[in-house]
Amino acid sequence: MDLKSKKPTLLLVDVQKAFLDIEYPGFKRNNPDAELICGKILSKWREKNFPIIHVRHSSTNIDSKLHESSPGFEFNNHVSPLPDEVVLTKNVNSAFIGTDLKSILDKSKTQIIIIVGMTTNHCISTTARMSGNLGYDTYLISDSTACYNTKTINGDIIDCEVVYETSLASINEEFATVINSEELINLID
């Protein structure tokens, strides 16, 4: 597929400093290079002059590292928005809820959305599922995202790699096409 002719929109979701804490929210994390990969993809998007939308999470919990009063609320240095790039703020898991995302995408006649960011099983999964359900041709870039160990309802811990692989598998070919960053770059070069 030739993505470049359709000028796909890059959606960077929650690439914020709170996730630099490898133990946030108290459990081990996989893929420590996710933000670096997001930055490389962002650089390529800027080079191609493709549409870019940054989304950040603003927790309503004042004790959260993602609350606007916390340094963790700030965008990760690898993906700092430029003044002319769209920045949306949400306070739920989906980038479509409580923001103007859908109207921005529709106004620009976006057909293809590329999703990168944090975390695979939360805001990335929710946003990808909604994107697919809304009819956008959605791509999730696997190595641009990460998971943390997750506690089960019984108190057991599920390893972050298992959560990550399961999350990607649950999305792939139903809500989005899951590819890695190298495959993405090949599709747009």
C-alpha positions in Angstrom: 0.0 0.0 0.0 1.2 3.5 -0.8 0.5 5.5 2.3 2.4 8.6 1.2 -0.1 9.6 -1.6 -2.9 9.8 1.0 -0.9 12.0 3.5 -1.6 10.0 6.6 -2.1 11.8 9.8 0.3 11.0 12.7 -1.5 10.8 16.0 1.0 11.0 18.9 -0.9 9.9 22.0 0.3 10.6 25.6 4.0 10.8 24.8 4.6 12.5 28.1 7.4 12.7 30.7 5.4 10.7 33.3 6.2 7.6 31.3 9.9 8.1 31.6 9.6 6.6 35.0 10.1 3.0 34.2 8.3 2.0 37.4 5.3 4.2 36.7 2.6 3.4 37.9 4.6 1.0 40.2 5.3 -1.8 37.8 8.0 -2.8 35.3 7.8 -1.5 31.8 8.8 -3.0 28.4 10.2 -1.3 25.3 12.3 1.6 26.9 12.9 3.0 23.3 9.2 3.7 22.5 9.5 7.4 22.9 12.7 7.6 20.9 10.9 5.7 18.1 8.0 8.1 18.4 10.5 10.9 17.9 12.0 9.3 14.8 8.6 8.9 13.3 7.7 12.5 14.1 10.9 13.7 12.4 10.0 11.7 9.3 6.4 13.2 9.3 7.8 16.7 9.5 10.2 15.9 6.7 7.3 14.7 4.5 5.1 17.6 5.6 2.3 15.2 6.6 -0.4 16.2 9.2 0.6 15.8 12.8 -1.7 15.8 15.9 -0.3 15.6 19.5 -2.6 14.4 22.2 -1.8 14.6 25.9 -3.5 13.2 28.9 -4.5 15.5 31.7 -5.5 13.4 34.7 -8.2 14.8 37.0 -6.4 13.1 39.9 -4.1 15.8 41.5 -1.8 13.1 42.7 -1.3 11.6 39.2 2.0 12.1 37.4 -0.2 13.1 34.4 -2.0 15.9 36.3 -1.3 19.3 34.7 0.5 20.5 37.9 3.1 17.6 37.6 6.3 17.7 35.5 5.1 14.4 34.1 2.3 16.2 32.2 4.8 17.8 29.8 5.5 16.2 26.4 8.5 14.0 26.2 11.5 15.9 24.7 11.6 13.5 21.7 8.2 14.7 20.6 7.9 18.3 21.6 5.2 20.0 19.4 6.1 22.8 17.1 4.0 26.0 17.3 2.1 25.1 14.1 1.2 21.6 15.2 -2.2 20.7 16.6 -2.2 19.9 20.4 -5.3 18.3 22.0 -5.8 17.6 25.7 -7.9 14.7 27.0 -8.8 13.4 30.4 -10.1 9.9 29.4 -8.5 7.0 27.5 -9.7 7.8 24.0 -8.2 10.7 22.1 -11.6 11.1 20.4 -13.6 11.8 23.6 -13.7 15.3 24.9 -11.5 16.7 22.1 -12.0 18.0 18.6 -10.1 15.2 17.0 -12.8 13.7 14.8 -13.8 17.1 13.5 -10.2 18.0 12.7 -9.6 14.7 10.9 -12.9 15.0 9.0 -12.2 18.7 8.0 -8.8 17.7 6.6 -10.4 14.7 4.9 -8.1 12.3 6.7 -8.5 8.7 5.6 -5.4 7.1 7.3 -4.3 7.5 10.9 -1.0 6.3 12.2 -1.1 5.9 16.0 2.0 6.0 18.3 2.4 6.6 22.0 1.6 5.4 25.5 0.4 2.9 26.8 -0.4 0.0 24.5 -3.2 -1.5 26.6 -4.8 1.8 27.7 -5.0 5.0 25.6 -3.4 3.5 22.5 -5.8 0.5 22.5 -8.9 2.7 23.2 -7.9 5.3 20.6 -7.1 2.7 17.9 -10.4 0.8 18.5 -12.4 4.0 18.2 -10.5 5.1 15.1 -11.2 1.8 13.4 -14.9 1.9 14.5 -15.2 5.4 13.1 -14.1 4.1 9.7 -10.5 5.4 9.5 -7.8 3.2 8.0 -5.8 2.9 11.2 -2.2 1.8 11.7 -0.7 1.1 15.1 3.1 1.2 15.2 4.0 -1.6 17.6 7.5 -0.5 18.6 6.4 3.1 19.3 4.4 2.0 22.3 4.9 0.1 25.6 3.2 -1.6 28.5 3.7 -2.0 32.2 3.2 -5.1 34.3 -0.4 -5.4 35.1 -2.1 -6.7 38.3 -5.0 -9.2 37.8 -8.2 -9.0 39.7 -6.8 -11.8 41.9 -3.6 -9.8 42.7 -1.3 -11.7 40.4 1.1 -9.9 38.1 1.0 -10.3 34.3 4.4 -9.6 32.7 4.5 -6.4 30.6 5.6 -8.3 27.5 2.5 -10.6 27.7 0.3 -7.5 28.2 2.0 -5.8 25.2 1.7 -8.8 22.9 -1.9 -9.5 23.9 -2.9 -5.9 23.4 -1.4 -5.7 20.0 -2.9 -9.1 19.0 -6.4 -7.9 20.2 -6.2 -4.8 18.0 -4.5 -6.2 14.8 -6.7 -6.9 11.8 -9.9 -5.9 13.6 -9.5 -2.3 14.6 -6.1 -1.5 13.1 -3.2 -2.9 11.1 -0.2 -3.4 13.5 3.2 -2.8 11.9 6.6 -1.7 13.2 8.3 1.6 12.6 10.6 0.2 9.9 7.7 -1.1 7.9 6.0 2.3 8.3 9.0 4.2 7.0 9.2 1.9 4.0 5.5 2.6 3.2 6.0 6.3 3.2 9.4 6.6 1.5 
